Each structure stands twice: as structure tokens, then as C-alpha cells.
């Protein structure tokens, strides 16, 4: 959530940067937020004036009683009673204004960073890096769903029977490949200094609000109404919420966390070739990295996290590219996002496998996560960042499709110590 102080002091800058998202309604929301803020501050000032009058009258009542001015004291008591009634009305009105203000602020996304391109569609994203060679023209490799069936790696049909579409059943070497990738990603994160946690797979509403999934994405999350809990769409939510309502010390920063979890997404409205096989699932595995840092260091941290993900894809020997997302294609809470896409040889298309984002203080303002610099009493909001390192389904798809030959599928050397086999064959 954007801070009111930022909007008050930088309205023109905020509107200029929000315009990169291509949503004309945001200007009206910012103006409405500032108007409600002004009204709230006016009511607070009036309430303070009334309280000052009550304090003065209380002293005067005592003085008049000592002087024997009973009538004057009674008149002041009557005035104090009237003020208290006014104060109750003001309190109720202030609560309404603050509630309306919070509702508006929750609808305003983060302002895009200065280097974020303007745009509304994926076609307006900027490619900033590419690695690896694409398959030779004329080659017609099989898509991963055919390979999964051919080598008995994934049973999509039984997954449908057990649960429904988008819940695959991994079997045999397919299951071992999943486990190998999870351990590989976690070991690499450990080497990079990330502290591993195993978080809950369900969160409460406050946690969803803290990281920006609520109230923006409630339609994409699985909700358990009886318990008022949500299945996590990503480990970012529980891991970042470790620091909700926490004041950190400067020497604690940066904090680096990682965790493996299944992730659950309704993916409402998805259909067609983009959802076939592993392309878009309702349940999938992912290793997430999260960092909490000082504001002045967050973009250096973003670069380091990006390099970490690059190292994973380089080790897996997959062709990939990095995109700087335009304003309209970024997530609600992100200030800057880099998407990683691997090339799918069997589908002849790019598949997103990671998003690495800097949220600046947007999440921490919601989370009320602050830090205190050494020797200072005043606290400041931290910056939060997270990235997929990595999401498994499309990595598996690309590994199968890009490493197939006439007799099987080659396992990248970096994974062999984890799988215990270097090929998948019939």
C-alpha cells in the first residue's frame, strides 16, 4: 500500500509513474484518497481542539467550585457534556472516513519504478537478456505431455480422476525428477545464504492483505470459508508475513529466507493450449526466495536475486530470456519485476518460470514492518523482494522437451547427483 505521506508529497510523480500501468482510473483513486485524507485530518484537528476545550473547562470547573461559583461550574459541566457528545459523533465520522480511505488505498497499485516501461500488454515488455541456443529450424520435438505419457512420468488422467484438471499425478522418474529439482534449488539457495523455512500452506486474511494478494486477487485463491483461511498461491505470502508487525534493527538486515511449498491457484478463466500439460496448473511446486532489506540497498539486492535465478537456469543448461515487465503487466504490489522465460522446444514458445520483484515499501507499509537505524529512535519502512527460484512445472516441461532424443531424455549433469540417473528411457 502506498503511504499517505508519499502521495501527499509526491502526487504529480505518483500519477506520472502510475500512468505507466495504463489504467486511467488510478488518477481518480489517488485524488479520492488525498481528499479523504484531508477530510480525516480536518476532523482530527477539530477533535484535538474540542479536547483542548474539555481540558481547559475541567480546570475552570474546579476553580469556580473553589470560588463558590456554582452556576458557572454547572454551565461548564453542561458544555463539557455537549463536547463529549460532539466528540463521539466525530469519532464515528472519523472511523467512517478512515475505513473509506483504507478501501481506496487498497485499490491503488504500487508505482512502477523509474526504469519500468509504460504499457499494458506482454508485447510491451522489454527483453534485457538472453542465453542459450534455440532448437534448429525443422526439428519437431514432442511436447512434454506426450513425453510424460511415453516414459510414464506424469499421469494427467488419473490426476483428473482424483481431483480435477490441473492436478497432475507424478510417477516413477517423473516424481524423482520433481524431488531432485526441489532439492537442487534449495541447496543452491542455501549456498547463496538464504535461510530455509517450511511455512504453513494456509494463511489468514491479514497475511493475504499484508503481501497484496487481498483484496486484489481473492478470486484466484482457494478459500476455506468455514475456517476463513486461504491456500497459499506462493510461499512469498507466509514467508514475508513472518515479519508482519515487526520492528527490526539495522544490523539484522538484509534478511534472506527461502522455502519450498506446493502452491495453489484457481487460474479462473484460463483455457486453450496455454493450459495443456504442465503449462498452467492449479497445484504446483515452487522454491521461493525472499529478502528484507534497507531501502537504499533494495535494487542491488534485486540484481543479486536476478543473478541467482540466472545461475540456476545456466546450471540446467536451458535456453532462457529475461524480460523487464511493463507497468500494466506487473503484479499489483510490484515496483519492478523481471520475468524469466525458458524456451519450450516441443511447443515452440517461451514459458515463464520465474518472476523476481522489488516491492519497495509497498508490502512493508501493509505489513507494518519497519527497522531502526543504529543510534536513531525513528523507524523506517523496510523494502521487500521475492523471486521464484524456481517454479517447477514449466522447468520440467522445458527439460523434457529440450533434452529429448530418439531413445530418451538426457538429464543435465548438475541434476544427476540429485536424480541418481542421467537418462530417462522406456
KOLLOLUM-529277 format. One record per residue (C-alpha): residue in three letters; x, y, z. Coordinates in pm, 1 decimal, decimal comma. Example, Ala and Ser with C-alpha at 12.3 -4.5 7.8 and 13.67 -1.06 7.14 Angstrom:
<sites>
res->Ala; X->1230,0; Y->-450,0; Z->780,0
res->Ser; X->1367,0; Y->-106,0; Z->714,0
</sites>
This chain:
<sites>
res->Unk; X->0,0; Y->0,0; Z->0,0
res->Unk; X->133,7; Y->342,4; Z->-90,4
res->Unk; X->199,2; Y->563,8; Z->209,6
res->Unk; X->-14,1; Y->873,5; Z->250,1
res->Unk; X->299,6; Y->1077,5; Z->310,4
res->Unk; X->433,1; Y->973,3; Z->-29,6
res->Unk; X->105,4; Y->1065,2; Z->-201,7
res->Unk; X->85,4; Y->1399,5; Z->-18,7
res->Unk; X->442,8; Y->1498,3; Z->-100,5
res->Unk; X->471,5; Y->1343,9; Z->-448,0
res->Unk; X->126,4; Y->1345,4; Z->-606,7
res->Unk; X->249,0; Y->1451,5; Z->-953,1
res->Unk; X->533,6; Y->1196,8; Z->-952,1
res->Unk; X->299,7; Y->922,3; Z->-831,6
res->Unk; X->48,1; Y->994,9; Z->-1107,4
res->Unk; X->322,5; Y->1007,0; Z->-1370,8
res->Unk; X->458,3; Y->669,6; Z->-1263,8
res->Unk; X->114,7; Y->512,1; Z->-1218,4
res->Unk; X->32,1; Y->619,0; Z->-1574,6
res->Unk; X->280,5; Y->351,8; Z->-1688,3
res->Unk; X->22,3; Y->93,5; Z->-1583,4
res->Unk; X->-218,1; Y->224,6; Z->-1846,2
res->Unk; X->-518,8; Y->247,0; Z->-1612,8
res->Unk; X->-688,1; Y->588,8; Z->-1631,4
res->Unk; X->-895,3; Y->516,9; Z->-1318,8
res->Unk; X->-586,7; Y->537,2; Z->-1096,1
res->Unk; X->-568,7; Y->917,6; Z->-1114,5
res->Unk; X->-922,5; Y->940,1; Z->-977,5
res->Unk; X->-838,8; Y->694,2; Z->-697,6
res->Unk; X->-532,1; Y->896,5; Z->-594,0
res->Unk; X->-736,1; Y->1218,5; Z->-588,2
res->Unk; X->-1008,0; Y->1046,4; Z->-384,7
res->Unk; X->-752,1; Y->913,1; Z->-136,0
res->Unk; X->-598,4; Y->1256,0; Z->-85,6
res->Unk; X->-941,9; Y->1414,3; Z->-46,5
res->Unk; X->-1043,5; Y->1160,6; Z->218,0
res->Unk; X->-707,0; Y->1209,6; Z->387,8
res->Unk; X->-765,1; Y->1585,2; Z->404,9
res->Unk; X->-1112,8; Y->1532,6; Z->548,8
res->Unk; X->-977,7; Y->1290,1; Z->809,8
res->Unk; X->-704,0; Y->1530,4; Z->914,0
res->Unk; X->-957,3; Y->1812,7; Z->943,6
res->Unk; X->-1178,1; Y->1601,5; Z->1173,4
res->Unk; X->-874,8; Y->1507,9; Z->1382,9
res->Unk; X->-777,3; Y->1873,6; Z->1418,1
res->Unk; X->-1131,3; Y->1960,9; Z->1526,5
res->Unk; X->-1127,5; Y->1671,6; Z->1775,1
res->Unk; X->-798,8; Y->1796,5; Z->1920,8
res->Unk; X->-946,9; Y->2146,0; Z->1957,4
res->Unk; X->-1250,4; Y->2005,2; Z->2136,0
res->Unk; X->-1028,8; Y->1800,5; Z->2366,0
res->Unk; X->-828,3; Y->2111,7; Z->2448,4
res->Unk; X->-1154,2; Y->2288,5; Z->2531,7
res->Unk; X->-1256,2; Y->1997,9; Z->2758,3
res->Unk; X->-920,3; Y->2010,6; Z->2936,8
res->Unk; X->-948,7; Y->2385,3; Z->2993,4
res->Unk; X->-1311,5; Y->2360,6; Z->3105,5
res->Unk; X->-1223,4; Y->2085,3; Z->3353,2
res->Unk; X->-967,2; Y->2311,3; Z->3517,0
res->Unk; X->-1209,2; Y->2605,0; Z->3518,6
res->Unk; X->-1480,4; Y->2392,5; Z->3682,0
res->Unk; X->-1252,6; Y->2322,3; Z->3974,5
res->Unk; X->-1156,6; Y->2686,8; Z->4004,6
res->Unk; X->-1516,6; Y->2805,9; Z->4001,0
res->Unk; X->-1616,2; Y->2546,6; Z->4257,4
res->Unk; X->-1342,6; Y->2674,2; Z->4487,2
res->Unk; X->-1463,4; Y->3029,5; Z->4432,0
res->Unk; X->-1822,5; Y->2929,7; Z->4511,4
res->Unk; X->-1944,8; Y->2998,5; Z->4158,1
res->Unk; X->-2179,3; Y->2702,3; Z->4144,8
res->Unk; X->-2378,6; Y->2833,6; Z->3845,0
res->Unk; X->-2065,0; Y->2894,2; Z->3642,3
res->Unk; X->-1935,1; Y->2547,2; Z->3725,7
res->Unk; X->-2263,7; Y->2386,9; Z->3624,2
res->Unk; X->-2263,6; Y->2577,8; Z->3294,0
res->Unk; X->-1912,2; Y->2449,3; Z->3220,7
res->Unk; X->-2016,6; Y->2095,7; Z->3311,9
res->Unk; X->-2300,8; Y->2124,1; Z->3063,0
res->Unk; X->-2058,1; Y->2243,3; Z->2797,3
res->Unk; X->-1823,7; Y->1952,6; Z->2868,8
res->Unk; X->-2115,6; Y->1712,4; Z->2829,1
res->Unk; X->-2204,1; Y->1870,9; Z->2494,2
res->Unk; X->-1842,5; Y->1848,3; Z->2378,2
res->Unk; X->-1824,1; Y->1481,5; Z->2468,8
res->Unk; X->-2134,1; Y->1414,4; Z->2259,0
res->Unk; X->-1976,1; Y->1603,7; Z->1969,4
res->Unk; X->-1657,9; Y->1405,2; Z->2019,0
res->Unk; X->-1848,0; Y->1077,0; Z->1995,3
res->Unk; X->-2004,1; Y->1189,8; Z->1666,7
res->Unk; X->-1660,7; Y->1297,1; Z->1540,2
res->Unk; X->-1512,5; Y->963,1; Z->1638,7
res->Unk; X->-1778,6; Y->774,8; Z->1444,4
res->Unk; X->-1731,1; Y->1003,3; Z->1142,0
res->Unk; X->-1352,2; Y->962,2; Z->1160,9
res->Unk; X->-1386,5; Y->583,7; Z->1167,2
res->Unk; X->-1604,2; Y->602,6; Z->853,6
res->Unk; X->-1354,6; Y->828,4; Z->677,0
res->Unk; X->-1058,6; Y->611,3; Z->771,3
res->Unk; X->-1241,6; Y->299,2; Z->654,7
res->Unk; X->-1326,1; Y->465,7; Z->322,8
res->Unk; X->-966,0; Y->583,5; Z->289,2
res->Unk; X->-826,0; Y->233,9; Z->353,0
res->Unk; X->-1064,8; Y->90,3; Z->94,0
res->Unk; X->-939,9; Y->338,1; Z->-166,2
res->Unk; X->-573,0; Y->289,8; Z->-79,4
res->Unk; X->-609,5; Y->-87,1; Z->-113,0
res->Unk; X->-723,1; Y->-31,3; Z->-473,8
res->Unk; X->-414,7; Y->169,1; Z->-575,2
res->Unk; X->-127,3; Y->-49,2; Z->-701,0
res->Unk; X->237,9; Y->22,2; Z->-642,1
res->Unk; X->400,0; Y->293,6; Z->-851,3
res->Unk; X->628,0; Y->146,1; Z->-1120,4
res->Unk; X->999,7; Y->211,5; Z->-1081,7
res->Unk; X->1174,4; Y->469,1; Z->-1298,8
res->Unk; X->1314,5; Y->209,3; Z->-1542,1
res->Unk; X->982,7; Y->28,2; Z->-1590,1
res->Unk; X->847,9; Y->77,9; Z->-1944,8
res->Unk; X->495,6; Y->207,1; Z->-1995,3
res->Unk; X->248,3; Y->-40,0; Z->-2141,6
res->Unk; X->-49,4; Y->-262,5; Z->-2074,8
res->Unk; X->24,6; Y->-589,7; Z->-2255,8
res->Unk; X->302,3; Y->-854,3; Z->-2251,0
res->Unk; X->402,0; Y->-741,5; Z->-2600,1
res->Unk; X->524,2; Y->-415,9; Z->-2444,3
res->Unk; X->769,3; Y->-586,1; Z->-2207,1
res->Unk; X->1141,1; Y->-532,8; Z->-2273,2
res->Unk; X->1383,0; Y->-819,3; Z->-2328,9
res->Unk; X->1700,4; Y->-734,2; Z->-2136,3
res->Unk; X->1896,5; Y->-1061,7; Z->-2155,8
res->Unk; X->1905,5; Y->-1389,1; Z->-2345,9
res->Unk; X->2112,6; Y->-1704,2; Z->-2300,4
res->Unk; X->2139,9; Y->-2036,4; Z->-2483,1
res->Unk; X->2063,4; Y->-2154,6; Z->-2832,6
res->Unk; X->1716,8; Y->-2226,2; Z->-2966,5
res->Unk; X->1647,2; Y->-2556,5; Z->-3146,9
res->Unk; X->1745,7; Y->-2581,4; Z->-3509,9
res->Unk; X->1468,2; Y->-2497,8; Z->-3758,4
res->Unk; X->1288,9; Y->-2802,5; Z->-3893,5
res->Unk; X->1331,5; Y->-3006,2; Z->-3579,2
res->Unk; X->996,2; Y->-3132,4; Z->-3449,1
res->Unk; X->1041,9; Y->-3248,2; Z->-3087,8
res->Unk; X->749,1; Y->-3391,2; Z->-2894,9
res->Unk; X->565,0; Y->-3172,4; Z->-2642,9
res->Unk; X->615,5; Y->-3262,7; Z->-2278,9
res->Unk; X->268,6; Y->-3414,8; Z->-2230,1
res->Unk; X->345,6; Y->-3675,9; Z->-2496,9
res->Unk; X->687,2; Y->-3741,2; Z->-2345,8
res->Unk; X->533,4; Y->-3771,3; Z->-1998,3
res->Unk; X->297,4; Y->-4036,1; Z->-2128,7
res->Unk; X->560,4; Y->-4215,2; Z->-2336,3
res->Unk; X->800,2; Y->-4254,4; Z->-2042,5
res->Unk; X->535,2; Y->-4287,1; Z->-1766,4
res->Unk; X->643,5; Y->-3968,7; Z->-1586,5
res->Unk; X->315,0; Y->-3787,7; Z->-1529,0
res->Unk; X->-38,7; Y->-3928,4; Z->-1524,3
res->Unk; X->-267,6; Y->-3639,2; Z->-1611,1
res->Unk; X->-578,8; Y->-3856,6; Z->-1646,9
res->Unk; X->-553,5; Y->-4008,4; Z->-1300,4
res->Unk; X->-495,6; Y->-3662,1; Z->-1156,4
res->Unk; X->-824,2; Y->-3555,9; Z->-1314,6
res->Unk; X->-996,6; Y->-3859,2; Z->-1162,5
res->Unk; X->-857,9; Y->-3791,2; Z->-815,5
res->Unk; X->-916,5; Y->-3415,2; Z->-810,0
res->Unk; X->-974,3; Y->-3249,0; Z->-1146,2
res->Unk; X->-788,8; Y->-3079,3; Z->-1430,4
res->Unk; X->-471,7; Y->-2900,6; Z->-1327,2
res->Unk; X->-372,7; Y->-3150,4; Z->-1055,6
res->Unk; X->-122,9; Y->-3390,5; Z->-1217,1
res->Unk; X->-1,6; Y->-3717,3; Z->-1064,8
res->Unk; X->377,6; Y->-3755,6; Z->-1092,9
res->Unk; X->502,7; Y->-4113,4; Z->-1107,5
res->Unk; X->832,7; Y->-4302,0; Z->-1115,6
res->Unk; X->1118,6; Y->-4098,0; Z->-1255,4
res->Unk; X->880,2; Y->-3806,9; Z->-1302,5
res->Unk; X->831,1; Y->-3791,6; Z->-924,4
res->Unk; X->1204,4; Y->-3833,1; Z->-866,6
res->Unk; X->1277,0; Y->-3551,5; Z->-1110,4
res->Unk; X->1042,1; Y->-3325,0; Z->-912,9
res->Unk; X->1214,2; Y->-3411,5; Z->-585,7
res->Unk; X->1557,0; Y->-3367,2; Z->-744,0
res->Unk; X->1473,3; Y->-3019,2; Z->-869,3
res->Unk; X->1334,9; Y->-2912,1; Z->-530,6
res->Unk; X->1649,4; Y->-3026,8; Z->-350,8
res->Unk; X->1874,5; Y->-2874,6; Z->-617,0
res->Unk; X->1703,0; Y->-2535,4; Z->-587,1
res->Unk; X->1708,0; Y->-2545,2; Z->-205,9
res->Unk; X->2077,0; Y->-2639,9; Z->-195,4
res->Unk; X->2163,8; Y->-2355,4; Z->-432,2
res->Unk; X->1962,4; Y->-2115,0; Z->-217,4
res->Unk; X->2146,6; Y->-2236,8; Z->92,3
res->Unk; X->2482,2; Y->-2175,2; Z->-76,5
res->Unk; X->2363,2; Y->-1822,6; Z->-163,1
res->Unk; X->2291,9; Y->-1752,3; Z->203,3
res->Unk; X->1914,9; Y->-1799,5; Z->217,5
res->Unk; X->1781,8; Y->-1941,6; Z->543,8
res->Unk; X->1534,7; Y->-2221,8; Z->477,2
res->Unk; X->1192,1; Y->-2234,7; Z->638,6
res->Unk; X->891,4; Y->-2463,6; Z->597,3
res->Unk; X->591,4; Y->-2230,7; Z->627,2
res->Unk; X->219,5; Y->-2308,3; Z->665,2
res->Unk; X->33,5; Y->-2381,1; Z->342,4
res->Unk; X->-273,0; Y->-2186,4; Z->454,9
res->Unk; X->-289,8; Y->-1823,6; Z->565,6
res->Unk; X->-540,9; Y->-1589,0; Z->723,9
res->Unk; X->-684,5; Y->-1275,0; Z->570,7
res->Unk; X->-432,2; Y->-1044,7; Z->741,2
res->Unk; X->-147,0; Y->-1234,0; Z->574,0
res->Unk; X->-313,0; Y->-1204,7; Z->232,1
res->Unk; X->-360,2; Y->-831,3; Z->283,9
res->Unk; X->-2,0; Y->-792,5; Z->406,9
res->Unk; X->158,6; Y->-906,5; Z->81,3
res->Unk; X->-106,3; Y->-764,2; Z->-151,8
res->Unk; X->-291,7; Y->-1078,0; Z->-257,9
res->Unk; X->-600,9; Y->-939,9; Z->-83,9
res->Unk; X->-821,5; Y->-769,7; Z->-164,8
res->Unk; X->-676,5; Y->-770,0; Z->-520,3
res->Unk; X->-659,6; Y->-1144,5; Z->-601,9
res->Unk; X->-914,1; Y->-1317,8; Z->-381,7
res->Unk; X->-1077,8; Y->-1468,4; Z->-691,1
res->Unk; X->-755,5; Y->-1651,8; Z->-775,3
res->Unk; X->-708,8; Y->-1803,8; Z->-429,2
res->Unk; X->-870,5; Y->-2115,6; Z->-286,4
res->Unk; X->-1076,4; Y->-2011,4; Z->17,6
res->Unk; X->-1192,1; Y->-2229,9; Z->305,4
res->Unk; X->-1497,2; Y->-2042,2; Z->424,2
res->Unk; X->-1564,9; Y->-2241,6; Z->740,2
res->Unk; X->-1219,6; Y->-2159,2; Z->874,5
res->Unk; X->-1172,0; Y->-1825,0; Z->692,4
res->Unk; X->-834,0; Y->-1938,2; Z->557,7
res->Unk; X->-672,7; Y->-1930,9; Z->214,4
res->Unk; X->-448,2; Y->-2187,5; Z->44,7
res->Unk; X->-125,2; Y->-2009,3; Z->-43,0
res->Unk; X->-69,4; Y->-1907,9; Z->-407,8
res->Unk; X->305,0; Y->-1879,5; Z->-337,9
res->Unk; X->542,6; Y->-1918,3; Z->-43,5
res->Unk; X->600,1; Y->-1543,1; Z->-65,0
res->Unk; X->283,7; Y->-1491,9; Z->140,0
res->Unk; X->365,4; Y->-1689,0; Z->457,8
res->Unk; X->740,7; Y->-1619,7; Z->444,6
res->Unk; X->706,6; Y->-1242,4; Z->408,6
res->Unk; X->437,6; Y->-1238,4; Z->678,2
res->Unk; X->692,6; Y->-1369,6; Z->926,7
res->Unk; X->783,0; Y->-1002,3; Z->954,9
res->Unk; X->433,0; Y->-856,6; Z->989,7
res->Unk; X->413,3; Y->-615,6; Z->1286,7
res->Unk; X->787,6; Y->-646,1; Z->1348,3
res->Unk; X->1046,3; Y->-373,7; Z->1411,8
res->Unk; X->1391,8; Y->-486,7; Z->1301,4
res->Unk; X->1733,1; Y->-342,8; Z->1381,8
res->Unk; X->1956,7; Y->-215,5; Z->1104,4
res->Unk; X->2216,2; Y->-480,3; Z->1185,5
res->Unk; X->1953,8; Y->-751,3; Z->1122,9
res->Unk; X->1935,6; Y->-654,5; Z->755,9
res->Unk; X->1938,3; Y->-791,5; Z->496,4
res->Unk; X->1730,0; Y->-1094,8; Z->590,8
res->Unk; X->1729,7; Y->-1378,3; Z->335,7
res->Unk; X->1469,4; Y->-1655,5; Z->353,6
res->Unk; X->1378,1; Y->-1939,7; Z->121,5
res->Unk; X->1122,4; Y->-2214,9; Z->127,9
res->Unk; X->973,3; Y->-2494,4; Z->-76,0
res->Unk; X->595,5; Y->-2526,9; Z->-84,1
res->Unk; X->319,5; Y->-2653,3; Z->-304,6
res->Unk; X->126,6; Y->-2356,3; Z->-445,7
res->Unk; X->-246,0; Y->-2340,1; Z->-517,7
res->Unk; X->-410,5; Y->-2114,8; Z->-776,0
res->Unk; X->-761,1; Y->-2125,0; Z->-914,4
res->Unk; X->-645,3; Y->-1980,1; Z->-1250,4
res->Unk; X->-1003,8; Y->-1881,6; Z->-1326,3
res->Unk; X->-1065,4; Y->-1805,9; Z->-1691,1
res->Unk; X->-763,4; Y->-1999,3; Z->-1822,9
res->Unk; X->-829,1; Y->-2221,3; Z->-2120,5
res->Unk; X->-688,8; Y->-2345,8; Z->-2453,2
res->Unk; X->-337,7; Y->-2451,0; Z->-2545,9
res->Unk; X->-185,4; Y->-2235,1; Z->-2270,9
res->Unk; X->-319,4; Y->-2472,5; Z->-2005,5
res->Unk; X->-228,3; Y->-2804,3; Z->-2165,1
res->Unk; X->1,4; Y->-3039,5; Z->-1975,6
res->Unk; X->215,0; Y->-2853,2; Z->-1721,3
res->Unk; X->165,6; Y->-2510,9; Z->-1873,7
res->Unk; X->-84,6; Y->-2387,9; Z->-1615,1
res->Unk; X->-176,2; Y->-2585,4; Z->-1305,4
res->Unk; X->-395,3; Y->-2541,3; Z->-1000,1
res->Unk; X->-132,9; Y->-2709,9; Z->-779,7
res->Unk; X->240,1; Y->-2693,7; Z->-842,1
res->Unk; X->570,7; Y->-2695,2; Z->-654,4
res->Unk; X->797,2; Y->-2393,9; Z->-617,7
res->Unk; X->1102,8; Y->-2279,0; Z->-427,0
res->Unk; X->1075,1; Y->-1913,5; Z->-328,7
res->Unk; X->1342,7; Y->-1668,0; Z->-216,6
res->Unk; X->1251,2; Y->-1361,5; Z->-7,7
res->Unk; X->1465,4; Y->-1070,3; Z->110,1
res->Unk; X->1402,6; Y->-791,6; Z->359,8
res->Unk; X->1646,6; Y->-503,8; Z->321,7
res->Unk; X->1719,7; Y->-135,4; Z->370,4
res->Unk; X->1563,8; Y->95,1; Z->108,2
res->Unk; X->1894,7; Y->215,9; Z->-32,0
res->Unk; X->2008,5; Y->-141,9; Z->-97,2
res->Unk; X->1696,3; Y->-295,4; Z->-248,3
res->Unk; X->1784,0; Y->-251,2; Z->-616,0
res->Unk; X->2129,7; Y->-400,6; Z->-563,7
res->Unk; X->1951,9; Y->-691,3; Z->-392,8
res->Unk; X->1713,0; Y->-718,6; Z->-688,9
res->Unk; X->2012,9; Y->-752,7; Z->-920,0
res->Unk; X->2168,9; Y->-1018,4; Z->-694,9
res->Unk; X->1844,2; Y->-1217,5; Z->-686,1
res->Unk; X->1823,3; Y->-1196,6; Z->-1063,9
res->Unk; X->2177,9; Y->-1330,3; Z->-1092,2
res->Unk; X->2085,6; Y->-1617,1; Z->-859,4
res->Unk; X->1799,3; Y->-1726,1; Z->-1085,1
res->Unk; X->2023,5; Y->-1690,7; Z->-1391,3
res->Unk; X->2269,9; Y->-1926,3; Z->-1224,4
res->Unk; X->2000,8; Y->-2190,9; Z->-1176,6
res->Unk; X->1895,6; Y->-2181,5; Z->-1541,7
res->Unk; X->2257,2; Y->-2180,6; Z->-1658,4
res->Unk; X->2322,0; Y->-2492,0; Z->-1448,4
res->Unk; X->2019,0; Y->-2662,6; Z->-1602,8
res->Unk; X->2151,4; Y->-2567,3; Z->-1949,4
res->Unk; X->1816,1; Y->-2429,7; Z->-2061,3
res->Unk; X->1778,4; Y->-2150,5; Z->-2315,6
res->Unk; X->1615,1; Y->-1854,7; Z->-2142,1
res->Unk; X->1549,0; Y->-1484,6; Z->-2162,9
res->Unk; X->1478,8; Y->-1209,8; Z->-1908,7
res->Unk; X->1204,6; Y->-952,0; Z->-1957,3
res->Unk; X->1159,4; Y->-624,1; Z->-1774,3
res->Unk; X->782,7; Y->-606,7; Z->-1736,9
res->Unk; X->591,3; Y->-300,1; Z->-1845,6
res->Unk; X->371,9; Y->-118,2; Z->-1595,3
res->Unk; X->47,1; Y->-282,5; Z->-1699,5
res->Unk; X->186,7; Y->-637,7; Z->-1694,5
res->Unk; X->338,1; Y->-616,8; Z->-1347,6
res->Unk; X->173,1; Y->-752,1; Z->-1038,2
res->Unk; X->-34,0; Y->-519,9; Z->-821,1
res->Unk; X->228,7; Y->-483,5; Z->-546,0
res->Unk; X->546,8; Y->-473,4; Z->-758,2
res->Unk; X->756,0; Y->-165,5; Z->-832,9
res->Unk; X->990,1; Y->-352,9; Z->-1069,7
res->Unk; X->965,4; Y->-709,5; Z->-1199,6
res->Unk; X->1193,6; Y->-924,5; Z->-1411,9
res->Unk; X->1033,6; Y->-1231,9; Z->-1566,5
res->Unk; X->1243,3; Y->-1533,1; Z->-1666,9
res->Unk; X->1118,7; Y->-1741,9; Z->-1958,3
res->Unk; X->1261,0; Y->-2072,9; Z->-2083,0
res->Unk; X->1216,6; Y->-2187,7; Z->-2439,6
res->Unk; X->986,4; Y->-2485,0; Z->-2488,6
res->Unk; X->1118,5; Y->-2682,3; Z->-2786,9
res->Unk; X->813,2; Y->-2906,9; Z->-2813,5
res->Unk; X->572,6; Y->-2613,0; Z->-2817,7
res->Unk; X->798,2; Y->-2361,8; Z->-2996,8
res->Unk; X->722,8; Y->-2091,7; Z->-2740,9
res->Unk; X->856,6; Y->-1919,3; Z->-2432,5
res->Unk; X->729,8; Y->-2023,6; Z->-2088,5
res->Unk; X->752,9; Y->-1807,5; Z->-1776,8
res->Unk; X->932,2; Y->-1987,1; Z->-1492,0
res->Unk; X->1018,8; Y->-1706,0; Z->-1252,2
res->Unk; X->929,6; Y->-1352,3; Z->-1151,5
res->Unk; X->1177,3; Y->-1156,4; Z->-941,8
res->Unk; X->1028,5; Y->-839,4; Z->-795,2
res->Unk; X->1114,4; Y->-541,7; Z->-579,4
res->Unk; X->809,7; Y->-417,0; Z->-390,3
res->Unk; X->999,2; Y->-128,9; Z->-228,6
res->Unk; X->793,0; Y->-29,0; Z->80,7
res->Unk; X->451,3; Y->-120,8; Z->-64,0
res->Unk; X->425,1; Y->-451,7; Z->120,9
res->Unk; X->604,8; Y->-335,6; Z->434,1
res->Unk; X->356,8; Y->-48,7; Z->475,2
res->Unk; X->76,0; Y->-305,3; Z->477,0
res->Unk; X->276,0; Y->-541,3; Z->696,6
res->Unk; X->384,5; Y->-262,9; Z->934,7
res->Unk; X->737,7; Y->-397,3; Z->907,8
res->Unk; X->992,5; Y->-133,2; Z->999,4
res->Unk; X->1356,2; Y->-105,9; Z->1103,0
res->Unk; X->1555,0; Y->124,4; Z->1327,3
res->Unk; X->1887,6; Y->260,1; Z->1212,5
res->Unk; X->2172,2; Y->240,5; Z->1461,3
res->Unk; X->2169,3; Y->532,8; Z->1700,7
res->Unk; X->1827,6; Y->658,6; Z->1584,7
res->Unk; X->1490,6; Y->646,3; Z->1759,1
res->Unk; X->1284,4; Y->698,5; Z->1444,1
res->Unk; X->1190,0; Y->388,2; Z->1245,4
res->Unk; X->1151,8; Y->349,3; Z->868,6
res->Unk; X->981,8; Y->100,3; Z->640,0
res->Unk; X->1195,6; Y->-182,5; Z->503,2
res->Unk; X->1192,0; Y->-288,0; Z->138,1
res->Unk; X->1075,4; Y->-638,6; Z->48,1
res->Unk; X->1168,8; Y->-851,6; Z->-252,4
res->Unk; X->1090,7; Y->-1202,3; Z->-367,7
res->Unk; X->1150,1; Y->-1436,5; Z->-657,6
res->Unk; X->1073,0; Y->-1785,0; Z->-784,9
res->Unk; X->1387,6; Y->-1991,7; Z->-771,3
res->Unk; X->1226,8; Y->-2179,2; Z->-934,2
res->Unk; X->870,8; Y->-2285,4; Z->-1019,1
res->Unk; X->884,5; Y->-2648,3; Z->-1127,6
res->Unk; X->612,1; Y->-2729,0; Z->-1385,3
res->Unk; X->745,9; Y->-2536,3; Z->-1682,5
res->Unk; X->1104,5; Y->-2616,1; Z->-1588,2
res->Unk; X->1011,5; Y->-2984,3; Z->-1609,5
res->Unk; X->833,7; Y->-2921,0; Z->-1941,1
res->Unk; X->1140,2; Y->-2749,6; Z->-2087,1
res->Unk; X->1381,4; Y->-3011,8; Z->-1952,1
res->Unk; X->1181,1; Y->-3291,7; Z->-2113,5
res->Unk; X->1126,7; Y->-3115,8; Z->-2444,8
res->Unk; X->1474,4; Y->-2966,0; Z->-2488,9
res->Unk; X->1670,8; Y->-3275,4; Z->-2386,7
res->Unk; X->1487,7; Y->-3547,0; Z->-2579,7
res->Unk; X->1641,6; Y->-3763,9; Z->-2846,0
res->Unk; X->1534,1; Y->-4077,3; Z->-3032,6
res->Unk; X->1576,0; Y->-4308,4; Z->-2734,3
res->Unk; X->1507,0; Y->-4098,9; Z->-2427,9
res->Unk; X->1565,3; Y->-3779,2; Z->-2233,0
res->Unk; X->1902,7; Y->-3660,2; Z->-2108,1
res->Unk; X->1928,5; Y->-3524,7; Z->-1752,6
res->Unk; X->2152,4; Y->-3214,0; Z->-1714,7
res->Unk; X->2478,2; Y->-3304,7; Z->-1535,0
res->Unk; X->2403,2; Y->-3064,1; Z->-1246,8
res->Unk; X->2090,1; Y->-3265,4; Z->-1162,9
res->Unk; X->2236,3; Y->-3616,6; Z->-1189,1
res->Unk; X->2361,6; Y->-3622,2; Z->-825,1
res->Unk; X->2002,4; Y->-3548,7; Z->-721,4
res->Unk; X->1815,4; Y->-3781,4; Z->-956,6
res->Unk; X->2054,6; Y->-4077,0; Z->-937,7
res->Unk; X->2012,3; Y->-4129,3; Z->-1314,7
res->Unk; X->2141,1; Y->-3944,6; Z->-1618,9
res->Unk; X->1874,2; Y->-4052,2; Z->-1867,6
res->Unk; X->1507,2; Y->-4130,8; Z->-1884,7
res->Unk; X->1430,6; Y->-4418,7; Z->-2118,6
res->Unk; X->1141,2; Y->-4651,2; Z->-2189,0
</sites>
